[in-house]
Amino acid sequence: MLANGFTEVRHLVNYDNSGQVTATKAAVVSWVAKGAKVVWGVTSNTTITSTNWDDYRVAILSAAQWAQDNGVYEFQLGNEEEHHVDGTTITATQLITNLKSVATEVQAIFTNGKISYACFDTYIPNWISGGKGDIDLLATNIYRGGGGWYGDDWKTIITNLVNAFGSDGSYITEFNLSWSSLDDYSVDEAVQAEAITEMIEYIKASGMTRALYFAWIDDGDALLGVVKADGTYRLLWNQALLNSGSVKSTTVPTKATTVSLPGTIAL
């Protein structure tokens, strides 16, 4: 990936999976040694409650210290955590308040670079009304749809985010055509490439300067990758991503026990 001009790696790890945390730390050290700019942090794949919130908070602070000590380029507080709250003992609104509070604590620990958070796009209005506090970069994940439904809501989401927090205070941590599979969007690879090109051009026109493409390789049934299961490349690789006129980078969000390496484009 570095040989293809990619420069960044993004990886979010489940804070309560000790084996995964250990594995990702080893990977981060390797990526940093190879010269990659690493965006790293912890996330929760378990339901967040008022009881276990402090466990997550402590994990964030511990991860921030490790990131500081090991050359991480950007520290990320979490990924779509609003989607994980139980909604009774802790609401999405309370979680946002908590995340801003822990961001203030992290600012005193992590000084290598920016502190970011990838919010669930439904809650962008909540972040706009409440502000991002000491979070340097408020990001989100953008897909045209999935599971058979597709639309243009992604354009409004991008516009609202950059209008609220500026091109220097926001970015896209994941973008792709579908959260279910590229073939669900269209089995025609030329159509896939054209649609990715449209997304890249819209993101550029919005004024946003950074957007990370998800994902690098097909993983099980999640057929989202540039590289297909048979090892060949989709048309969108050469026709859209490599020819986007962008500075290229790499991100690795972990959404399951199996870790895949998504490719990204930083615009």
C-alpha atoms as an extended CHARMM CRD file, in Angstrom:
* protein
*
       267  EXT
         1         1  MET       CA              0.0000000000        0.0000000000        0.0000000000  PROA      1               0.0000000000
         2         2  LEU       CA              2.8560000000        2.3800000000        0.7820000000  PROA      2               0.0000000000
         3         3  ALA       CA              4.3520000000        1.5750000000       -2.6240000000  PROA      3               0.0000000000
         4         4  ASN       CA              1.0770000000        2.7340000000       -4.2120000000  PROA      4               0.0000000000
         5         5  GLY       CA              1.3360000000        6.1210000000       -2.5290000000  PROA      5               0.0000000000
         6         6  PHE       CA             -0.8820000000        5.4400000000        0.4800000000  PROA      6               0.0000000000
         7         7  THR       CA              0.4360000000        7.1770000000        3.5920000000  PROA      7               0.0000000000
         8         8  GLU       CA             -2.1110000000        6.7730000000        6.4060000000  PROA      8               0.0000000000
         9         9  VAL       CA             -3.4780000000        3.7870000000        8.3070000000  PROA      9               0.0000000000
        10        10  ARG       CA             -6.6750000000        4.0360000000       10.3950000000  PROA      10              0.0000000000
        11        11  HSD       CA             -7.4720000000        1.2440000000       12.8390000000  PROA      11              0.0000000000
        12        12  LEU       CA            -10.1220000000        1.1650000000       15.5660000000  PROA      12              0.0000000000
        13        13  VAL       CA             -9.9010000000       -1.7480000000       18.0050000000  PROA      13              0.0000000000
        14        14  ASN       CA            -12.5140000000       -3.1540000000       20.4300000000  PROA      14              0.0000000000
        15        15  TYR       CA            -11.4050000000       -1.9430000000       23.8480000000  PROA      15              0.0000000000
        16        16  ASP       CA            -12.6810000000       -5.0110000000       25.7250000000  PROA      16              0.0000000000
        17        17  ASN       CA            -10.9740000000       -7.5810000000       23.4940000000  PROA      17              0.0000000000
        18        18  SER       CA             -7.5140000000       -7.9380000000       25.0300000000  PROA      18              0.0000000000
        19        19  GLY       CA             -6.2250000000      -10.2360000000       22.3100000000  PROA      19              0.0000000000
        20        20  GLN       CA             -7.2820000000       -7.8270000000       19.5950000000  PROA      20              0.0000000000
        21        21  VAL       CA             -5.7790000000       -4.8590000000       21.4500000000  PROA      21              0.0000000000
        22        22  THR       CA             -2.4500000000       -6.6570000000       21.7620000000  PROA      22              0.0000000000
        23        23  ALA       CA             -2.4630000000       -7.6310000000       18.0930000000  PROA      23              0.0000000000
        24        24  THR       CA             -3.3110000000       -4.1660000000       16.8510000000  PROA      24              0.0000000000
        25        25  LYS       CA             -0.5970000000       -2.5670000000       18.9680000000  PROA      25              0.0000000000
        26        26  ALA       CA              1.9740000000       -4.8100000000       17.3370000000  PROA      26              0.0000000000
        27        27  ALA       CA              0.5750000000       -3.8590000000       13.9290000000  PROA      27              0.0000000000
        28        28  VAL       CA              0.6740000000       -0.1400000000       14.7370000000  PROA      28              0.0000000000
        29        29  VAL       CA              4.3150000000       -0.3340000000       15.8020000000  PROA      29              0.0000000000
        30        30  SER       CA              5.0870000000       -2.0630000000       12.4920000000  PROA      30              0.0000000000
        31        31  TRP       CA              3.1800000000        0.5100000000       10.4260000000  PROA      31              0.0000000000
        32        32  VAL       CA              4.8650000000        3.4410000000       12.1800000000  PROA      32              0.0000000000
        33        33  ALA       CA              8.2670000000        1.8420000000       11.6290000000  PROA      33              0.0000000000
        34        34  LYS       CA              7.4960000000        1.5900000000        7.9040000000  PROA      34              0.0000000000
        35        35  GLY       CA              6.7230000000        5.3230000000        7.7860000000  PROA      35              0.0000000000
        36        36  ALA       CA              2.9170000000        5.2710000000        7.8080000000  PROA      36              0.0000000000
        37        37  LYS       CA              0.8800000000        7.9520000000        9.5720000000  PROA      37              0.0000000000
        38        38  VAL       CA             -1.3430000000        5.9380000000       11.8920000000  PROA      38              0.0000000000
        39        39  VAL       CA             -4.8200000000        6.9880000000       13.0330000000  PROA      39              0.0000000000
        40        40  TRP       CA             -5.6410000000        4.7060000000       15.9730000000  PROA      40              0.0000000000
        41        41  GLY       CA             -8.0100000000        4.3760000000       18.8960000000  PROA      41              0.0000000000
        42        42  VAL       CA            -10.5200000000        2.1980000000       20.7050000000  PROA      42              0.0000000000
        43        43  THR       CA            -14.1770000000        1.4820000000       20.0860000000  PROA      43              0.0000000000
        44        44  SER       CA            -16.9550000000       -0.5130000000       21.7470000000  PROA      44              0.0000000000
        45        45  ASN       CA            -18.7370000000       -3.4420000000       20.1520000000  PROA      45              0.0000000000
        46        46  THR       CA            -20.7270000000       -4.0380000000       23.3400000000  PROA      46              0.0000000000
        47        47  THR       CA            -23.7290000000       -2.0320000000       24.5100000000  PROA      47              0.0000000000
        48        48  ILE       CA            -22.6440000000        1.0890000000       26.3960000000  PROA      48              0.0000000000
        49        49  THR       CA            -24.4330000000        1.6200000000       29.7140000000  PROA      49              0.0000000000
        50        50  SER       CA            -23.9920000000        3.9880000000       32.6260000000  PROA      50              0.0000000000
        51        51  THR       CA            -22.3520000000        1.0700000000       34.4500000000  PROA      51              0.0000000000
        52        52  ASN       CA            -19.6670000000        0.2450000000       31.8950000000  PROA      52              0.0000000000
        53        53  TRP       CA            -19.0930000000        3.7550000000       30.5160000000  PROA      53              0.0000000000
        54        54  ASP       CA            -16.2330000000        4.3170000000       32.9560000000  PROA      54              0.0000000000
        55        55  ASP       CA            -14.5580000000        1.1250000000       31.7340000000  PROA      55              0.0000000000
        56        56  TYR       CA            -14.6460000000        2.5650000000       28.2250000000  PROA      56              0.0000000000
        57        57  ARG       CA            -13.4100000000        5.9600000000       29.4750000000  PROA      57              0.0000000000
        58        58  VAL       CA            -10.4570000000        4.3420000000       31.2550000000  PROA      58              0.0000000000
        59        59  ALA       CA             -9.6780000000        2.3210000000       28.1160000000  PROA      59              0.0000000000
        60        60  ILE       CA             -9.6690000000        5.5120000000       26.0350000000  PROA      60              0.0000000000
        61        61  LEU       CA             -7.2520000000        7.2340000000       28.4150000000  PROA      61              0.0000000000
        62        62  SER       CA             -4.9700000000        4.1880000000       28.5270000000  PROA      62              0.0000000000
        63        63  ALA       CA             -5.0150000000        3.9250000000       24.7370000000  PROA      63              0.0000000000
        64        64  ALA       CA             -4.2560000000        7.6430000000       24.4270000000  PROA      64              0.0000000000
        65        65  GLN       CA             -1.1360000000        7.2270000000       26.5420000000  PROA      65              0.0000000000
        66        66  TRP       CA             -0.0310000000        4.2320000000       24.4900000000  PROA      66              0.0000000000
        67        67  ALA       CA             -0.6620000000        6.1900000000       21.2840000000  PROA      67              0.0000000000
        68        68  GLN       CA              1.4210000000        9.0740000000       22.5870000000  PROA      68              0.0000000000
        69        69  ASP       CA              4.2820000000        6.7600000000       23.5320000000  PROA      69              0.0000000000
        70        70  ASN       CA              4.2840000000        4.8450000000       20.2500000000  PROA      70              0.0000000000
        71        71  GLY       CA              4.1780000000        7.5020000000       17.5520000000  PROA      71              0.0000000000
        72        72  VAL       CA              0.4910000000        7.4460000000       16.6100000000  PROA      72              0.0000000000
        73        73  TYR       CA             -0.3020000000       10.3300000000       14.2330000000  PROA      73              0.0000000000
        74        74  GLU       CA             -3.9580000000       10.9170000000       15.2300000000  PROA      74              0.0000000000
        75        75  PHE       CA             -5.8820000000        9.5010000000       18.1870000000  PROA      75              0.0000000000
        76        76  GLN       CA             -9.5320000000        8.5460000000       17.6910000000  PROA      76              0.0000000000
        77        77  LEU       CA            -11.9680000000        8.3480000000       20.6300000000  PROA      77              0.0000000000
        78        78  GLY       CA            -14.3300000000        5.8670000000       18.9960000000  PROA      78              0.0000000000
        79        79  ASN       CA            -16.4330000000        4.9070000000       16.0060000000  PROA      79              0.0000000000
        80        80  GLU       CA            -20.2310000000        5.4150000000       15.8660000000  PROA      80              0.0000000000
        81        81  GLU       CA            -20.5660000000        4.9180000000       19.6180000000  PROA      81              0.0000000000
        82        82  GLU       CA            -23.9870000000        6.6460000000       19.6410000000  PROA      82              0.0000000000
        83        83  HSD       CA            -25.2670000000        3.4930000000       17.9500000000  PROA      83              0.0000000000
        84        84  HSD       CA            -24.0720000000        1.3790000000       20.8930000000  PROA      84              0.0000000000
        85        85  VAL       CA            -25.8250000000        3.0640000000       23.8550000000  PROA      85              0.0000000000
        86        86  ASP       CA            -28.6280000000        1.2240000000       25.6500000000  PROA      86              0.0000000000
        87        87  GLY       CA            -30.8590000000        4.3110000000       25.3830000000  PROA      87              0.0000000000
        88        88  THR       CA            -32.0870000000        4.0940000000       28.9760000000  PROA      88              0.0000000000
        89        89  THR       CA            -29.2220000000        4.2940000000       31.4690000000  PROA      89              0.0000000000
        90        90  ILE       CA            -27.2340000000        6.3020000000       28.9320000000  PROA      90              0.0000000000
        91        91  THR       CA            -28.6150000000        8.1290000000       25.9090000000  PROA      91              0.0000000000
        92        92  ALA       CA            -26.8430000000        9.2570000000       22.7640000000  PROA      92              0.0000000000
        93        93  THR       CA            -27.0370000000       12.8600000000       24.0380000000  PROA      93              0.0000000000
        94        94  GLN       CA            -25.3700000000       11.8850000000       27.3170000000  PROA      94              0.0000000000
        95        95  LEU       CA            -22.7470000000        9.8800000000       25.4480000000  PROA      95              0.0000000000
        96        96  ILE       CA            -21.8690000000       12.9150000000       23.3250000000  PROA      96              0.0000000000
        97        97  THR       CA            -21.3890000000       14.9240000000       26.5290000000  PROA      97              0.0000000000
        98        98  ASN       CA            -19.2200000000       12.1300000000       27.9410000000  PROA      98              0.0000000000
        99        99  LEU       CA            -17.0930000000       11.9200000000       24.8040000000  PROA      99              0.0000000000
       100       100  LYS       CA            -16.4400000000       15.6540000000       24.8570000000  PROA      100             0.0000000000
       101       101  SER       CA            -15.4490000000       15.3840000000       28.5100000000  PROA      101             0.0000000000
       102       102  VAL       CA            -13.0000000000       12.5590000000       27.9090000000  PROA      102             0.0000000000
       103       103  ALA       CA            -11.6070000000       14.4680000000       24.9110000000  PROA      103             0.0000000000
       104       104  THR       CA            -10.5610000000       17.2100000000       27.3390000000  PROA      104             0.0000000000
       105       105  GLU       CA             -8.7250000000       14.5950000000       29.4050000000  PROA      105             0.0000000000
       106       106  VAL       CA             -7.0800000000       13.1420000000       26.3020000000  PROA      106             0.0000000000
       107       107  GLN       CA             -5.8380000000       16.5760000000       25.2350000000  PROA      107             0.0000000000
       108       108  ALA       CA             -3.5310000000       16.5060000000       28.2680000000  PROA      108             0.0000000000
       109       109  ILE       CA             -2.1790000000       13.0660000000       27.2930000000  PROA      109             0.0000000000
       110       110  PHE       CA             -1.9970000000       12.8810000000       23.5120000000  PROA      110             0.0000000000
       111       111  THR       CA              0.0240000000       15.7310000000       22.0400000000  PROA      111             0.0000000000
       112       112  ASN       CA              1.4650000000       14.0250000000       18.9480000000  PROA      112             0.0000000000
       113       113  GLY       CA             -1.3700000000       15.2660000000       16.7500000000  PROA      113             0.0000000000
       114       114  LYS       CA             -5.1250000000       15.7040000000       16.4390000000  PROA      114             0.0000000000
       115       115  ILE       CA             -7.8420000000       14.0370000000       18.5210000000  PROA      115             0.0000000000
       116       116  SER       CA            -10.8030000000       12.8380000000       16.4500000000  PROA      116             0.0000000000
       117       117  TYR       CA            -14.1010000000       10.9990000000       16.7060000000  PROA      117             0.0000000000
       118       118  ALA       CA            -16.1800000000        9.2440000000       14.0160000000  PROA      118             0.0000000000
       119       119  CYS       CA            -19.8520000000        9.8630000000       14.8240000000  PROA      119             0.0000000000
       120       120  PHE       CA            -22.8920000000        7.9380000000       13.6270000000  PROA      120             0.0000000000
       121       121  ASP       CA            -24.2460000000       10.1650000000       10.8410000000  PROA      121             0.0000000000
       122       122  THR       CA            -27.8010000000       10.2400000000       12.2720000000  PROA      122             0.0000000000
       123       123  TYR       CA            -26.4620000000       12.2080000000       15.2240000000  PROA      123             0.0000000000
       124       124  ILE       CA            -24.6330000000       14.9370000000       13.3070000000  PROA      124             0.0000000000
       125       125  PRO       CA            -27.4610000000       17.4090000000       14.1700000000  PROA      125             0.0000000000
       126       126  ASN       CA            -26.8400000000       16.6510000000       17.8770000000  PROA      126             0.0000000000
       127       127  TRP       CA            -23.1520000000       17.4080000000       17.4320000000  PROA      127             0.0000000000
       128       128  ILE       CA            -23.9370000000       20.5720000000       15.4990000000  PROA      128             0.0000000000
       129       129  SER       CA            -26.2520000000       21.8580000000       18.2300000000  PROA      129             0.0000000000
       130       130  GLY       CA            -23.9440000000       20.8660000000       21.0830000000  PROA      130             0.0000000000
       131       131  GLY       CA            -20.5620000000       21.5070000000       19.4780000000  PROA      131             0.0000000000
       132       132  LYS       CA            -17.5310000000       19.2100000000       19.3820000000  PROA      132             0.0000000000
       133       133  GLY       CA            -15.7910000000       20.6500000000       22.4490000000  PROA      133             0.0000000000
       134       134  ASP       CA            -12.1150000000       19.6550000000       22.6460000000  PROA      134             0.0000000000
       135       135  ILE       CA            -12.4330000000       17.1190000000       19.8240000000  PROA      135             0.0000000000
       136       136  ASP       CA            -10.2160000000       18.5180000000       17.0580000000  PROA      136             0.0000000000
       137       137  LEU       CA            -11.8020000000       16.6220000000       14.1730000000  PROA      137             0.0000000000
       138       138  LEU       CA            -15.3990000000       15.4160000000       14.0450000000  PROA      138             0.0000000000
       139       139  ALA       CA            -15.7280000000       12.7570000000       11.3610000000  PROA      139             0.0000000000
       140       140  THR       CA            -18.4040000000       10.3930000000       10.0780000000  PROA      140             0.0000000000
       141       141  ASN       CA            -18.8010000000        7.3420000000        7.8280000000  PROA      141             0.0000000000
       142       142  ILE       CA            -20.5850000000        7.8540000000        4.5120000000  PROA      142             0.0000000000
       143       143  TYR       CA            -22.2730000000        5.2650000000        2.2890000000  PROA      143             0.0000000000
       144       144  ARG       CA            -24.7700000000        5.7400000000       -0.5180000000  PROA      144             0.0000000000
       145       145  GLY       CA            -26.9050000000        3.0920000000        1.1800000000  PROA      145             0.0000000000
       146       146  GLY       CA            -27.0080000000       -0.6500000000        1.6050000000  PROA      146             0.0000000000
       147       147  GLY       CA            -29.2210000000       -3.6820000000        1.8660000000  PROA      147             0.0000000000
       148       148  GLY       CA            -31.0130000000       -2.8010000000       -1.3670000000  PROA      148             0.0000000000
       149       149  TRP       CA            -31.7290000000        0.8760000000       -0.5160000000  PROA      149             0.0000000000
       150       150  TYR       CA            -29.7100000000        3.7550000000       -1.9840000000  PROA      150             0.0000000000
       151       151  GLY       CA            -30.2490000000        7.4940000000       -2.1740000000  PROA      151             0.0000000000
       152       152  ASP       CA            -28.6190000000       10.9250000000       -2.0430000000  PROA      152             0.0000000000
       153       153  ASP       CA            -28.7540000000       11.5350000000        1.7180000000  PROA      153             0.0000000000
       154       154  TRP       CA            -24.9670000000       11.1700000000        1.8300000000  PROA      154             0.0000000000
       155       155  LYS       CA            -24.5910000000       14.4990000000        0.0360000000  PROA      155             0.0000000000
       156       156  THR       CA            -26.5690000000       16.3730000000        2.6740000000  PROA      156             0.0000000000
       157       157  ILE       CA            -24.6050000000       14.6860000000        5.4520000000  PROA      157             0.0000000000
       158       158  ILE       CA            -21.2780000000       15.7820000000        3.9560000000  PROA      158             0.0000000000
       159       159  THR       CA            -22.4860000000       19.3280000000        3.3640000000  PROA      159             0.0000000000
       160       160  ASN       CA            -23.8930000000       19.6850000000        6.8760000000  PROA      160             0.0000000000
       161       161  LEU       CA            -20.7290000000       18.3450000000        8.4910000000  PROA      161             0.0000000000
       162       162  VAL       CA            -18.2900000000       20.5890000000        6.6580000000  PROA      162             0.0000000000
       163       163  ASN       CA            -20.5710000000       23.6330000000        6.9620000000  PROA      163             0.0000000000
       164       164  ALA       CA            -20.7960000000       23.1430000000       10.7280000000  PROA      164             0.0000000000
       165       165  PHE       CA            -17.1750000000       22.3630000000       11.5590000000  PROA      165             0.0000000000
       166       166  GLY       CA            -15.2060000000       23.5530000000        8.5430000000  PROA      166             0.0000000000
       167       167  SER       CA            -12.7860000000       21.7400000000        6.2770000000  PROA      167             0.0000000000
       168       168  ASP       CA            -10.1370000000       21.9030000000        9.0090000000  PROA      168             0.0000000000
       169       169  GLY       CA            -12.4350000000       20.5000000000       11.7070000000  PROA      169             0.0000000000
       170       170  SER       CA            -14.1080000000       17.5780000000        9.9370000000  PROA      170             0.0000000000
       171       171  TYR       CA            -13.4250000000       14.6850000000        7.6070000000  PROA      171             0.0000000000
       172       172  ILE       CA            -14.7980000000       11.3340000000        6.4470000000  PROA      172             0.0000000000
       173       173  THR       CA            -13.4040000000        8.2560000000        8.1620000000  PROA      173             0.0000000000
       174       174  GLU       CA            -15.0580000000        5.8060000000        5.7600000000  PROA      174             0.0000000000
       175       175  PHE       CA            -16.7600000000        6.1750000000        2.4120000000  PROA      175             0.0000000000
       176       176  ASN       CA            -18.0050000000        3.6190000000       -0.0550000000  PROA      176             0.0000000000
       177       177  LEU       CA            -21.0450000000        2.8390000000       -2.1660000000  PROA      177             0.0000000000
       178       178  SER       CA            -22.6680000000        0.3440000000        0.1890000000  PROA      178             0.0000000000
       179       179  TRP       CA            -22.4010000000       -0.8140000000        3.7700000000  PROA      179             0.0000000000
       180       180  SER       CA            -23.5890000000       -4.2800000000        2.7040000000  PROA      180             0.0000000000
       181       181  SER       CA            -21.5730000000       -5.0340000000       -0.4570000000  PROA      181             0.0000000000
       182       182  LEU       CA            -20.4780000000       -3.3350000000       -3.6570000000  PROA      182             0.0000000000
       183       183  ASP       CA            -22.3230000000       -5.9300000000       -5.7070000000  PROA      183             0.0000000000
       184       184  ASP       CA            -25.5040000000       -5.0440000000       -3.8330000000  PROA      184             0.0000000000
       185       185  TYR       CA            -25.1100000000       -1.5200000000       -5.2410000000  PROA      185             0.0000000000
       186       186  SER       CA            -24.4340000000       -2.8690000000       -8.7440000000  PROA      186             0.0000000000
       187       187  VAL       CA            -22.8240000000       -5.9700000000      -10.1970000000  PROA      187             0.0000000000
       188       188  ASP       CA            -21.5280000000       -3.7800000000      -13.0480000000  PROA      188             0.0000000000
       189       189  GLU       CA            -18.0150000000       -2.6900000000      -12.0850000000  PROA      189             0.0000000000
       190       190  ALA       CA            -18.1490000000        0.2590000000      -14.4900000000  PROA      190             0.0000000000
       191       191  VAL       CA            -21.2110000000        1.5390000000      -12.6110000000  PROA      191             0.0000000000
       192       192  GLN       CA            -19.3530000000        1.0690000000       -9.3190000000  PROA      192             0.0000000000
       193       193  ALA       CA            -16.3660000000        3.0590000000      -10.5930000000  PROA      193             0.0000000000
       194       194  GLU       CA            -18.5670000000        5.8660000000      -11.9000000000  PROA      194             0.0000000000
       195       195  ALA       CA            -20.4160000000        6.1360000000       -8.5830000000  PROA      195             0.0000000000
       196       196  ILE       CA            -17.1890000000        6.2490000000       -6.5400000000  PROA      196             0.0000000000
       197       197  THR       CA            -15.8780000000        8.9770000000       -8.8450000000  PROA      197             0.0000000000
       198       198  GLU       CA            -19.0750000000       10.9620000000       -8.2210000000  PROA      198             0.0000000000
       199       199  MET       CA            -18.5820000000       10.6300000000       -4.4670000000  PROA      199             0.0000000000
       200       200  ILE       CA            -14.9690000000       11.7850000000       -4.6490000000  PROA      200             0.0000000000
       201       201  GLU       CA            -15.8770000000       14.7820000000       -6.7710000000  PROA      201             0.0000000000
       202       202  TYR       CA            -18.7530000000       15.7550000000       -4.4590000000  PROA      202             0.0000000000
       203       203  ILE       CA            -16.5200000000       15.5090000000       -1.3940000000  PROA      203             0.0000000000
       204       204  LYS       CA            -13.9210000000       17.7240000000       -3.0650000000  PROA      204             0.0000000000
       205       205  ALA       CA            -16.5590000000       20.2660000000       -4.0880000000  PROA      205             0.0000000000
       206       206  SER       CA            -17.8550000000       20.4310000000       -0.4970000000  PROA      206             0.0000000000
       207       207  GLY       CA            -14.5140000000       21.8380000000        0.6210000000  PROA      207             0.0000000000
       208       208  MET       CA            -13.6470000000       18.7790000000        2.7010000000  PROA      208             0.0000000000
       209       209  THR       CA             -9.9930000000       17.8860000000        2.2650000000  PROA      209             0.0000000000
       210       210  ARG       CA             -9.8000000000       14.3830000000        3.7210000000  PROA      210             0.0000000000
       211       211  ALA       CA            -11.8860000000       11.2520000000        3.1080000000  PROA      211             0.0000000000
       212       212  LEU       CA            -10.8790000000        7.6330000000        3.6640000000  PROA      212             0.0000000000
       213       213  TYR       CA            -12.0820000000        4.8870000000        1.3290000000  PROA      213             0.0000000000
       214       214  PHE       CA            -13.3470000000        1.6360000000        2.9110000000  PROA      214             0.0000000000
       215       215  ALA       CA            -12.2330000000       -1.1410000000        2.3060000000  PROA      215             0.0000000000
       216       216  TRP       CA             -9.0050000000       -2.6280000000        0.9970000000  PROA      216             0.0000000000
       217       217  ILE       CA             -9.8580000000       -6.3100000000        0.6670000000  PROA      217             0.0000000000
       218       218  ASP       CA            -13.0040000000       -8.4550000000        0.6340000000  PROA      218             0.0000000000
       219       219  ASP       CA            -13.5260000000      -10.0940000000        4.0150000000  PROA      219             0.0000000000
       220       220  GLY       CA            -15.9040000000      -13.0440000000        4.1990000000  PROA      220             0.0000000000
       221       221  ASP       CA            -19.3530000000      -11.9700000000        3.0250000000  PROA      221             0.0000000000
       222       222  ALA       CA            -18.6150000000       -8.2510000000        3.4200000000  PROA      222             0.0000000000
       223       223  LEU       CA            -17.7330000000       -7.6940000000       -0.2350000000  PROA      223             0.0000000000
       224       224  LEU       CA            -16.5650000000       -4.0960000000        0.0240000000  PROA      224             0.0000000000
       225       225  GLY       CA            -13.0050000000       -4.3250000000       -1.1730000000  PROA      225             0.0000000000
       226       226  VAL       CA            -10.9410000000       -2.9560000000       -3.9850000000  PROA      226             0.0000000000
       227       227  VAL       CA             -9.3440000000       -6.3910000000       -4.0860000000  PROA      227             0.0000000000
       228       228  LYS       CA            -11.9220000000       -9.1080000000       -4.7080000000  PROA      228             0.0000000000
       229       229  ALA       CA            -11.9230000000      -12.5220000000       -3.0600000000  PROA      229             0.0000000000
       230       230  ASP       CA            -10.1680000000      -14.0190000000       -6.1150000000  PROA      230             0.0000000000
       231       231  GLY       CA             -7.2950000000      -11.5290000000       -5.8180000000  PROA      231             0.0000000000
       232       232  THR       CA             -8.2430000000       -9.3790000000       -8.8210000000  PROA      232             0.0000000000
       233       233  TYR       CA             -8.9240000000       -5.6450000000       -8.6280000000  PROA      233             0.0000000000
       234       234  ARG       CA            -12.2400000000       -3.9500000000       -9.2740000000  PROA      234             0.0000000000
       235       235  LEU       CA            -12.3950000000       -1.3390000000      -12.0210000000  PROA      235             0.0000000000
       236       236  LEU       CA            -12.9380000000        1.3960000000       -9.4200000000  PROA      236             0.0000000000
       237       237  TRP       CA             -9.3040000000        0.9570000000       -8.3150000000  PROA      237             0.0000000000
       238       238  ASN       CA             -7.7460000000        2.3390000000      -11.4900000000  PROA      238             0.0000000000
       239       239  GLN       CA            -10.6820000000        4.2770000000      -12.8880000000  PROA      239             0.0000000000
       240       240  ALA       CA            -11.6900000000        6.1160000000       -9.7020000000  PROA      240             0.0000000000
       241       241  LEU       CA             -9.3350000000        5.8080000000       -6.7380000000  PROA      241             0.0000000000
       242       242  LEU       CA             -5.8300000000        5.8560000000       -8.2130000000  PROA      242             0.0000000000
       243       243  ASN       CA             -6.8170000000        8.4970000000      -10.7670000000  PROA      243             0.0000000000
       244       244  SER       CA             -8.6350000000       10.7880000000       -8.3480000000  PROA      244             0.0000000000
       245       245  GLY       CA             -5.8030000000       13.3220000000       -8.3150000000  PROA      245             0.0000000000
       246       246  SER       CA             -5.6460000000       12.8830000000       -4.5350000000  PROA      246             0.0000000000
       247       247  VAL       CA             -2.9720000000       12.2260000000       -1.9680000000  PROA      247             0.0000000000
       248       248  LYS       CA             -3.5700000000        8.5970000000       -1.0650000000  PROA      248             0.0000000000
       249       249  SER       CA             -3.6070000000        7.0420000000        2.3920000000  PROA      249             0.0000000000
       250       250  THR       CA             -4.7020000000        3.8620000000        4.1360000000  PROA      250             0.0000000000
       251       251  THR       CA             -7.1590000000        3.1500000000        6.9450000000  PROA      251             0.0000000000
       252       252  VAL       CA             -7.9410000000       -0.0080000000        8.8770000000  PROA      252             0.0000000000
       253       253  PRO       CA            -11.1200000000        0.2160000000       10.9700000000  PROA      253             0.0000000000
       254       254  THR       CA            -11.8770000000       -3.0670000000       12.6990000000  PROA      254             0.0000000000
       255       255  LYS       CA            -15.5690000000       -3.9130000000       12.7250000000  PROA      255             0.0000000000
       256       256  ALA       CA            -15.2930000000       -7.6080000000       13.4950000000  PROA      256             0.0000000000
       257       257  THR       CA            -12.9220000000      -10.1140000000       15.0220000000  PROA      257             0.0000000000
       258       258  THR       CA            -11.3860000000      -10.6370000000       11.5870000000  PROA      258             0.0000000000
       259       259  VAL       CA             -9.2100000000       -7.6670000000       10.6980000000  PROA      259             0.0000000000
       260       260  SER       CA             -9.1770000000       -6.5070000000        7.0830000000  PROA      260             0.0000000000
       261       261  LEU       CA             -7.0250000000       -3.8580000000        5.4620000000  PROA      261             0.0000000000
       262       262  PRO       CA             -9.1970000000       -1.2570000000        3.7350000000  PROA      262             0.0000000000
       263       263  GLY       CA             -7.6450000000        1.1520000000        1.2640000000  PROA      263             0.0000000000
       264       264  THR       CA             -8.4830000000        4.8230000000        1.6000000000  PROA      264             0.0000000000
       265       265  ILE       CA             -8.1950000000        8.0370000000       -0.2880000000  PROA      265             0.0000000000
       266       266  ALA       CA             -7.2860000000       11.2070000000        1.5630000000  PROA      266             0.0000000000
       267       267  LEU       CA             -8.5030000000       14.0210000000       -0.6780000000  PROA      267             0.0000000000
